[in-house]
Amino acid sequence: MGKRVFTNCRATTMVAGGDAYGLVEDAAIVVDDGRIDWVGSAPMIPPQYSDYPRTDLGGALVTPALIDCHTHLVFGGDRSREFALRLEGASYEEIAKAGGGIRSTVSATREASDEELLADALRRIDDLIADGVAVIEIKSGYGLTIEHEMRMLRVARAIETHRPVHIVTSWLAAHALPPEFDGEPDRYVDEVVLPGLEMAAAEGLVDAVDGFCEGIGFTPAQIRRVFEKAQELGVRVKLHAEQLSDLKGAVLAAEYDALSADHLEWLAPEDAAVLAEKAVVAVLLPGAFYALRETRLPPLEALREHGVAMALATDCNPGSSQLSSLRLAMNMGCTLFRMTAEEALAGATRNGAKALGLEAEYGTIESGKRADLAVWDVSHPDYLSYWIGGRLLRGRITAGTYHDA
């Protein structure tokens, strides 16, 4: 680490309330001990930084490192056959009720070794790193026993020792009902979800608690019990809500001061005010919308009207969002959900950080934040949402140190 000034760049600060993207032309970014000390127009750099070593970024665009705030990327096996079945007309719910869906991934995940789970996850992590991502949330939810759920989180945490990313973990045992608890969801909550959460929290494996509040998942009453336990343990909550129906999961999440409510295609427009009041981030997941060929759009106008922070994420998973490109999710947010390019980049930076409770550390280029940045071979931040595919990343600045991509 140490002291350094990055010059000859355009800094996309993503600080809200100023010019579009918070863009600073001919910028200088001063880093000291892995944190940003100053950012602004290069001719205005304060004299106390005159003797800092300098790195010329060759006119590149610099943004905060991207943040993928909703993934399920630790799993075994694949569900390519189910993809084919959906193409033939089967619905996600029909596949799930026939023993496919999440349950098939549960079986493959339980059978995979830790080494296999980690190796497979690292391939998906590498895709995200190539898109400028440095912070990734990973959920459990494919083990559905205490032992296997905790194993998933340990594998997720191990990623940090192999790649230059920060991993945030979420306990998602309330994801689906395993076969051994058929017809007994309350017993599953009693015997797996709640005691497992206590054990995982005691081991330091849990940053947040999540649940799947849907007709094919868990009822609001069951999720409430999970959130009560999380509150007792001092762990923040988030929720898969209003993806397939309106069970008022987002309203429930807001009641518990959730970090985020995710999916939200069926969110009632009037409920956007509740999210705004409690500062709950709306995490939009266009990859799942696309993969499941959904048609109901999240109520963007209501979210905008009430000033709800909107994040974007890949929802990377084997069955309903087989997507490991956050830039593609940004493009989908624009083309499918009608977000602006600036909203999409804010969703993958500033608001993604807020959805993980990390806004004090990540998401903008400003004094005091971690110097984790993405350096792009593009002329304008619009390009990051506009261009589909390809390698646009020139390099990464990790804790203030530059590395070529």
N, C-alpha and C positions, 0 to 999 in steps of 0.2 A: 504494500500500500504506500503511504507517504504522500508527498505533495506533488501536484501536477496541474497544469493548465491545458485544456483541450481547446484548440483554436481552429479557425477556418472551417466553420460548420454553421448549420442553421439549426438552432435549438427549438424543438417542439416541446415546450415546457409542460403543456396540458394543465397549466394553472387556470382555474376557472375565473371568469369575470372580466377578462381582458380581451385582447385581440383574438381572432380565430386561432385555435390550437395553442394559444399563448406563444405564438411563433416569434422568435428573435432572430433577425437576419444578422449575418456576420457576427456570430456569437462567440463568447468565450465561456467555458465551464471550468470553474476552479474546484479541485478536489483536494481534501486534506484528510488523511487517515480513513479513507474509504467512504467519506461522506462529502456531499456537495457543500462547498463553503460560499460560493458566489456564482451567479449566472447572469449574463447580460450582454449588451453590445460590446464587442472587443475593444473599440476605442475608449470605452468608459471603464475599463478594468482598473480597480484601485491599485495604487502604487505599492501596497504591501505585498502584492503577489508578483512583483516584477522579477524576482530572482527564482521563482518556481520553474522547474523544468517544463518544457512545452512539447505537446504532441499535435502536429498538424493533421487534421482529419480530411484534408483534400476536398473541402466543399461538401462533405456528406451531410445528410439530414440525420439528426440525433433525436431520438424519442426516449421517454422512460422505457425500460425493459417491459415487455408485454407480460400480462398476468392472465393465466387461464384459471378462472375461479370456480369451475365446476367440471370435474372429470371423474370417471370410473376406470382409470386406465390400468389398474392392476387386476388382471383376470386370467383365467385359463381358457384354452380352446378358442373357438370362433363360432359364429352363427350364420355362416354364408348360406347354408341350406334354408334357413328361415327367410333370408333376404329373397331367395328364389320363390318361396311360398307366398310372400307378400306380393311379389310381382304377379303371381297367379290369382290373387284376389283375397288371400287370407288376411284378416285384420290382426293387429298387434294383440288385442284382447283374446281373439280366438286361438292364436298360437300359444299364448300364456296359459290359457285354460286347458290346452291339450298337453301340457307338460313341457312345452318349449319355453321360449323367452328366458327370463332371469333364471328359472330353475335349471335349464340346460347349462348355463354358465356356472351356476353353483356346483353342479356335478363335476365339471371340468376343472374348476378352481380347487375344489377339495382334493382332486386326484393329482394335481400338479405339485411338484416340489417347490420349495422356496426359491431355489436356484432358477428353475424354469419360469416362475412368476416374475422374478427380477429381470431375467434376460429378455423376456417378452416386453415387459414394461419399459425397459431402457430403449428399445427400438422406437417405441411411440414417443418417449421423452426426447429422443434425438430429433424426431420430426418437429416437435414443438420448439426446441432450442434453435433449429434452423429458421424458424419464424420469429426469432427475437424474444422468445418467452424465457423468463427467469424465475417466475413464481408460479407454482402449480398446486392446486388443491386436488387431493385424491381421497375418494371415499372407500370405505369398506362396503359390504352389502352383497358379496358373492360367496361368502362362507356360511353364514346363517347358523353357525354354532359359535359359542364363545371362543373356543380355541381357534377356529378358522378366521373369524372376524379379526381377532387380535393379530393373527399371523399376517393377514393382508396389510394391516397398518404398520407392522414391523417391516415388511417388505417395502412399503411406500417410504417409510423413513430412511431405509437403507439407500434409496436412490441418491440422497444428498452426498453420500460418500463416493459415488461413482460419477456424478455429473454436477456442473456448476449451476445448480438450481436450488431454490428454497421450496421445500415441500410443506404443505399444510394438510393435515389429516382430519377427516370427518367420520364419525361413527354412524354408519347407516345400516345397522342390523335390522331396523324397521323398513326394509326394502321390499321383501317378499316373504311369503310363508313357505318354509321348506316342507318337503313331503312328509317328514316325520311328525309334523304338527298340523296336518290337514284338518280343516274345520275347527281348529282350536287357536285362533289368533291371540286370544287373551292369555292363554297358557304360554304361548311362545313369548309374548311380551314379558310375562312374569319370570320365565325360566331362562331366557336367553338375552333379550334386549336390555332389560334393566340391570340384572346382576353383571352382565358382560360390560356394560357401560361403566359400572363402578370399578371393575377390575382394570379396564383399559385406561380409565382416568387415573387410577392409582399408579399405573405403570408409566404415565406421562405420554400416552399414545394418542390422546384426543385433543384436538384444537377446537372442534365444534361437533354438534350433534345434529343429524339430519334424519328425515323420514320421507316415505312415499305415501302421501295422503291422497288416495284414489280408491275407486271401487274395487280395483284389482290389487290394491295395496292395503293400507290401514286406514281405519276410520278416524275422524277428528278426535273422538273420545280416546282412542288408543294412543294417538299422537300426543294428546294432552298429557297422558301419563308419562310418556317418554320425556316431554319437555319439563314436567315437574321434577323428574329425577335429575335432568341436566341442570335445572335451576338450583336444586339442592347441592349439586357438586360444583357450582360456579362455572359451568361451561356454557358458552354461547350456543344459540340454535340457529338453524336454517331449515328450509323445507321445500321439497318437491310439491308444488301446489298448482292446482287448476291447469294441469296439462291436458286431461281428457274430460274433465267435468268440473263443475263449480261446487265444491264441498266447503267453500269458505276457509280453505287451508291457509291462504295468505292472511286473512283476518286473524286466524288463530295464531299464526306466526308473529304477527304484529303485537298481539297481546303479550307475548313473551319477549318483546324487544329483539326480535330476530335480526341477525345480520342481513339475511336475504330471504326472498321468496323466489323460487326458480321455476321456469317454464311460463306459466301465466297466460296461455292462450285463451283460457276460459275465465279469466279474471273479469268480474263485473266492473264496468268503468267507474261506478261510484265507489268501489273499494280501493281505487288508487289513492283516494284521500286518506284512507287509513294507513296505507304504506308511507305516505308522505309525513303524516303526523308522527309516526314512530321512527322515521328515518330508515325504513327497511329498503334495501336495494332490490330492485327488480332485475333478476338475472335472466336474460333472454337467451334461448338455446335454439337457434335456427337450424342447426344440424339435425336435431331430432324432428323438428317440423318438416324438414325436407325429406329425411329418410322414411318417415312414416306417412308421407304424402298427406299431411294434414291440410286443412283449408281454413280453419278459424285462426285469425291473426290476433296476437296480443293487442290490447287496447292502447296503442302508442300515444294517440292524441290525449287520452285521459292521463296517462303517465306524465306526458310533457306538461299538460295543463296544471297538474298539481306539483310539478317539480320533483318527481320521483327520480332518484339516480338510477340509471339503466346501465347494467353491465352486460357484457357478451362473453360467452364461453363456448368451448367445443362440445361439452357433454360427452367427451370421448368414451365410448363403450362399445361392446361387441354386437349389440342387438338393435339399438334404436338411434345411434349417432356414431357410426363407424368413421369418425373424423379425427384426424390428428394434425390439423392445420388451423391455428387460430386466425390467420389472415383470411382463410377461406370463410370461416365463421363470420368475420367482419364483413366480407363481401355479401354473404347471405343475409346478414342483418340489414344491409342496405337494399339489396334487390328483392328480398322476400318480405321483410318487415317494414320497409320504407324508412329506415333510419338514415340520417345524414352521415356523410363520411366522418365528420367531426364527432358525432355521437358514437359512431362505431369505434373510433380510436379511443375516445374517453371510456367506452365500455370495456376496452381491453387494457386500460391503464388505470386512470384515476378511480373510476367506479368499480373496476375489478378489485383494486386494493381495498376499497371500502367494504365490498362484499365479503372480504376475509378479515376485516378488522385490522388491516395493515396500512391504513391511510397515513399514519404518522411516519412510515418507513419507505413506502413505495408509491408509485403511480404518477408522480410529477417530478419535474426537474426544478427543484428549489432548495434553498439553503436548509441544511439539516437532514435532508433525505439521504438514503443510501445511494451511493454512486453506482447503481446498476442500470445501465443504459444500453440501447440498441442503436447501432450505427448503420445507416441504410444508403444504398446506391440509388436513391431516387431524389427528384427535385422538389417534391412537395408532399406533405402528409396525406393529401387526398389519394395519392397513388397507392398507398398501402391497402386501401379498401377497394380501389378500382381494379388493380391487376390481379388476375386469378392464376395462382401457381407460380412456379419459377423461384429462383433464389435471389431475393432482393437484399438480403442482409450482407453488409460488408464486414462487420465486426461487432464485438460485444465489449462493453466496459463493465467489468465485474469488480465490485468493491474498489473502483477507481483505477483498475488496471486494464489496459486495452489488449484484446485478443482478436486476431483475424478470425472471420467466420469459417 
